[in-house]
């Protein structure tokens, strides 16, 4: 079984490869809104799983176990925040190239703000 840390490292490497091989001028801007749906779906699915795990902890759960679940949430939420920032940067580049993606950028900014608030509330 792969550790959460190794999963995070592998995903960061994969995202780094995508960024380095896909400069904004080579991205089809009309597909920015859907190109990363699988990554978003995976991140949200993992966040929901951690939230369910946290909600399922009995009242007598040891503090270290609660801390482990909190850290897991913070890790996955951080990944999601990074994904919002990445797609937001791509959308901004596309906008500068003349693509009209105002609605997409607004959605990304809203979700990014919600994710940042969740991280601030739970992880700091």
PyMOL commands that set and color helices and strands:
alter all, ss='L'
color gray80, all
select helices_A, chain A and resi 4-21+24-26+29-35+37-55+63-96+102-123
alter helices_A, ss='H'
color red, helices_A
deselect
rebuild
show_as cartoon
